[in-house]
Amino acid sequence: MPRPKGSQNKSKTNKMNFAAAMEAKLAEKAQLEQKITEALAEIDRLKAQLKANRTSLKSVEKSIAKLETQKAEADAQAILKAQKSKLNSAIQNLLDAGMSMDDIIHKLNG
């Protein structure tokens, strides 16, 4: 079978345009560097926001603890007031029943 004409006569030089390929890669590199810079700036912004949020959370937790303490104190005072009222009413009932104050004190002590 005969060879096709000119198959051996083709030049084997690479016709790639290195300057254009290099310029495209440099542009891609610059774009990636820009994206990295933007991402780092976003990370810094988010870190600052996180720090501010943690500070706010800490102050809210402190105020919650303070309110819980105040509520516990108010509950204790309410219980004490109720006990005092109950005791006063019991003493009044005993006085109304004809018991003397000395007898009431003796009964409370022992």
Secondary structure, 3 states (H helix, E strand, C coil): CCCCCCCCCCCCCCCCCHHHHHHHHHHHHHHHHHHHHHHHHHHHHHHHHHHHHHHHHHHHHHHHHHHHHHHHHHHHHHHHHHHHHHHHHHHHHHHHCCCCHHHHHHHHHC
